[in-house]
Amino acid sequence: MGDARAAEELGFDFVSASDHPCGSEPSYEVWTMLTWVAAATSRIRVATRVLGVPYRPPAMVAKMAETLHRLSGGRLILGLGGGYSDEEFRAFGLGVPTPREKVDGMVEAIDIMRGLWSESDFTYEGSRYRTEGATIEPKPLSPIPIWLGTYGPRALEATGRLADGWIPSLGFAPPERAAAMRERILSSGRTVECVYNVPFRLDGRAEGEGVVAGSVWEVSDRLAEFVRVGFTSMNFMPVGPDPRAQAERLATEVLPTLRPQAA
């Protein structure tokens, strides 16, 4: 709660939380926590990074998303993914979809959600999910943006065809690879916002691959490279000691020079 309020005061555009219900990290269920965050803030947007589609029936997520979007004043960003951790599916007794089934389910979930947000008596028959004469009221007052965390060829094709945003992680898609993936997405001819998940640490060494670390100048220079690749938004994840102080320094010492480049 305090971190979200601090992020709002520091001028960040959105806060996000991941969706891993099995285990000890993160500590809280993502949807419940983001509802709590939205109630305690007034401007900053809230995003799921990303919601594992197989955990929840898509029709229920459509209803949940409409409610949170409405009660937060239109601040929800609905991040979706096919579901990363097969171990979590097994642990919760949900069954383990194949990679193809994960992509098919993600696409069907988007079709169902957008159908329920715009139509009444909505019927949909997919290979993974279905609805029969379903209606949710009220309908969203404003569009709910859908960002997808995707990597494989079929998932990237679906992202270019269906999504409002693409949110890969630096650790899974380094810039040279991400550039080619982005080109595949944008080949659809649609406008898709490209958002990079970036762990960072100021004045410290990278702890493992996929972390941007170093002095203010070094971090700024590295983030500017990501902008040149085509990422006009970034989701920053502080690592190391005192994450609140890391976020404050990022906001005051790095972002003032980075924002004009991204714009």
C-alpha positions in Angstrom: 0.0 0.0 0.0 2.7 2.5 1.0 4.8 1.6 -2.1 1.8 2.3 -4.4 1.1 5.7 -2.7 4.8 6.5 -3.0 4.9 5.6 -6.6 1.9 7.8 -7.3 3.6 10.7 -5.5 6.8 10.2 -7.4 4.9 10.5 -10.7 5.0 6.9 -12.0 2.2 6.1 -14.5 1.2 2.6 -13.2 1.9 0.0 -10.6 1.8 -3.7 -11.3 1.8 -7.1 -9.6 2.5 -10.6 -10.8 0.2 -13.6 -10.6 1.8 -16.5 -8.9 -0.7 -17.9 -6.3 1.3 -20.9 -5.3 4.3 -20.3 -3.0 5.4 -17.5 -0.8 6.4 -14.8 -3.4 4.5 -12.7 -4.1 2.8 -12.7 -0.7 -0.8 -11.7 -1.8 -3.3 -12.7 -4.5 -2.9 -10.2 -7.3 -6.5 -9.2 -7.9 -7.3 -8.6 -4.2 -4.1 -6.6 -3.7 -4.7 -4.4 -6.8 -8.2 -3.7 -5.6 -6.8 -2.5 -2.3 -4.1 -0.4 -4.1 -6.7 1.2 -6.3 -8.8 2.2 -3.3 -5.8 3.8 -1.6 -4.7 5.8 -4.7 -6.4 8.3 -7.0 -4.3 8.7 -10.2 -1.9 5.9 -10.8 -3.1 3.0 -13.0 -3.0 -0.6 -11.8 -1.9 -3.5 -13.9 -1.8 -7.3 -13.7 1.7 -8.4 -14.8 0.4 -10.8 -16.1 -2.8 -12.7 -15.1 -2.4 -16.4 -15.8 -5.5 -17.2 -17.9 -5.8 -20.9 -16.8 -6.2 -19.9 -13.1 -9.6 -18.2 -13.6 -12.6 -18.7 -16.0 -12.4 -15.9 -18.6 -16.0 -14.9 -18.1 -15.4 -14.3 -14.4 -12.3 -12.3 -15.2 -14.4 -10.1 -17.6 -16.8 -9.4 -14.7 -14.0 -8.8 -12.2 -12.1 -6.5 -14.6 -15.2 -4.4 -15.4 -15.8 -3.9 -11.7 -12.2 -2.9 -10.8 -12.0 -0.7 -13.9 -15.2 1.1 -13.0 -14.5 1.5 -9.2 -11.0 2.7 -9.9 -12.1 5.4 -12.3 -10.9 3.6 -15.4 -7.4 2.8 -14.2 -7.1 -0.9 -14.9 -4.6 -2.4 -17.3 -5.5 -6.1 -17.8 -2.3 -8.0 -18.5 -2.8 -11.6 -19.6 -0.6 -14.6 -20.3 -1.0 -18.2 -21.2 0.4 -19.3 -17.8 4.1 -19.6 -17.1 4.5 -22.1 -14.3 3.4 -25.7 -14.9 4.5 -26.5 -11.4 1.8 -24.1 -10.0 -0.9 -25.7 -12.1 0.1 -29.1 -10.8 0.2 -27.8 -7.2 -3.3 -26.4 -7.4 -4.7 -29.4 -9.2 -5.6 -27.4 -12.3 -4.1 -29.6 -15.0 -1.2 -28.6 -17.2 -2.1 -27.1 -20.6 0.2 -27.7 -23.5 2.0 -24.7 -25.0 -0.6 -24.7 -27.9 -3.5 -25.0 -25.4 -2.1 -22.0 -23.5 -2.0 -19.8 -26.5 -5.4 -21.0 -27.7 -6.9 -20.4 -24.2 -5.4 -16.9 -24.1 -6.9 -16.0 -27.4 -10.3 -17.5 -26.5 -10.2 -15.6 -23.2 -9.7 -12.3 -25.0 -12.6 -13.1 -27.3 -14.9 -13.9 -24.4 -13.9 -10.9 -22.4 -14.4 -8.4 -25.2 -17.6 -10.1 -26.2 -19.0 -9.8 -22.7 -17.9 -6.2 -22.4 -19.8 -5.2 -25.6 -22.7 -7.7 -26.1 -25.6 -9.2 -24.3 -26.6 -12.9 -24.4 -23.1 -13.7 -25.6 -22.5 -17.2 -26.7 -19.0 -18.5 -27.5 -17.8 -22.0 -28.3 -14.0 -22.5 -28.1 -11.7 -25.4 -27.6 -10.8 -24.3 -24.1 -13.6 -22.0 -22.9 -17.2 -21.3 -23.7 -20.2 -19.2 -22.7 -23.9 -19.6 -23.3 -26.2 -16.6 -23.5 -24.0 -14.8 -21.0 -24.5 -11.2 -20.0 -22.6 -8.9 -17.6 -23.9 -5.5 -16.6 -22.9 -2.8 -16.4 -20.7 -2.7 -19.5 -17.3 -0.9 -19.2 -17.6 2.9 -19.4 -14.2 3.1 -21.2 -12.1 0.5 -23.0 -10.1 -1.8 -20.8 -6.6 -2.2 -22.3 -5.3 -5.7 -22.7 -1.5 -6.2 -22.5 0.0 -9.7 -23.3 3.2 -11.1 -21.9 4.1 -13.4 -24.9 7.2 -14.8 -26.5 6.6 -17.7 -28.9 5.7 -17.3 -32.6 2.0 -18.1 -32.3 1.6 -16.0 -29.1 3.3 -13.1 -30.8 1.1 -13.3 -33.8 -1.9 -13.3 -31.5 -0.5 -10.2 -29.7 -0.2 -8.3 -32.9 -3.7 -9.3 -33.9 -5.5 -8.7 -30.6 -3.6 -6.9 -27.9 -3.4 -3.2 -27.0 0.1 -3.7 -25.4 3.0 -6.2 -25.3 4.9 -6.6 -22.0 7.8 -9.0 -22.2 10.6 -9.3 -19.6 14.2 -8.4 -20.1 15.3 -11.7 -18.6 13.3 -13.7 -21.1 13.7 -11.4 -24.1 17.0 -9.5 -24.2 16.9 -6.4 -26.5 18.4 -8.0 -29.6 15.7 -10.8 -29.4 13.0 -8.4 -28.3 13.6 -6.2 -31.4 12.8 -9.1 -33.7 9.8 -10.1 -31.7 8.5 -6.6 -31.7 8.8 -6.5 -35.5 6.7 -9.7 -35.7 4.0 -8.1 -33.6 3.9 -4.8 -35.5 3.8 -6.6 -38.9 0.1 -6.9 -38.2 -0.2 -3.2 -39.0 -1.9 -2.4 -35.7 -0.6 0.0 -33.0 0.6 -2.0 -30.0 2.2 -0.3 -27.0 5.5 -2.0 -26.2 6.3 -2.2 -22.5 9.5 -3.7 -21.0 9.7 -5.4 -17.6 13.1 -4.2 -16.3 14.6 -5.2 -13.0 17.1 -2.5 -12.0 19.6 -1.5 -9.2 21.2 1.9 -8.9 24.8 2.0 -7.7 25.0 -1.8 -7.4 26.1 -4.8 -9.4 23.7 -7.0 -11.3 22.7 -10.1 -9.4 22.2 -12.5 -12.3 21.2 -12.0 -15.9 18.4 -9.6 -16.8 19.1 -6.8 -14.3 20.1 -3.3 -15.3 22.6 -2.1 -12.7 25.2 0.6 -12.2 25.5 4.3 -11.7 22.7 6.7 -12.6 24.5 7.4 -15.8 25.0 3.7 -16.7 21.4 2.8 -15.9 20.1 5.8 -17.9 22.2 4.9 -20.9 21.1 1.3 -20.8 17.4 2.2 -20.5 17.8 4.6 -23.4 19.0 1.6 -25.5 15.6 0.0 -24.8 13.8 3.1 -25.9 15.7 2.9 -29.2 14.6 -0.7 -29.6 11.0 0.6 -29.5 9.9 0.2 -25.8 8.1 3.5 -25.1 7.0 2.3 -21.6 8.8 0.3 -18.9 7.7 -1.6 -15.8 10.5 -1.1 -13.3 11.3 -3.6 -10.6 13.8 -2.5 -8.0 16.2 -5.2 -6.7 18.6 -5.2 -3.9 18.3 -3.4 -0.6 15.8 -0.6 0.1 13.5 -0.9 -2.9 11.6 2.3 -2.0 14.8 4.4 -2.1 15.7 2.7 -5.4 12.3 3.7 -6.9 12.7 7.3 -5.6 16.1 7.7 -7.1 14.9 6.3 -10.4 12.0 8.8 -10.5 14.1 11.8 -9.6 17.5 11.0 -11.2 16.8 8.8 -14.2 13.3 9.3 -15.5 13.5 13.1 -16.1 16.1 12.4 -18.9 14.4 9.2 -20.1 10.9 10.4 -20.5 11.6 12.9 -23.3 13.3 10.1 -25.3 10.4 7.7 -24.9 7.9 10.4 -25.9 
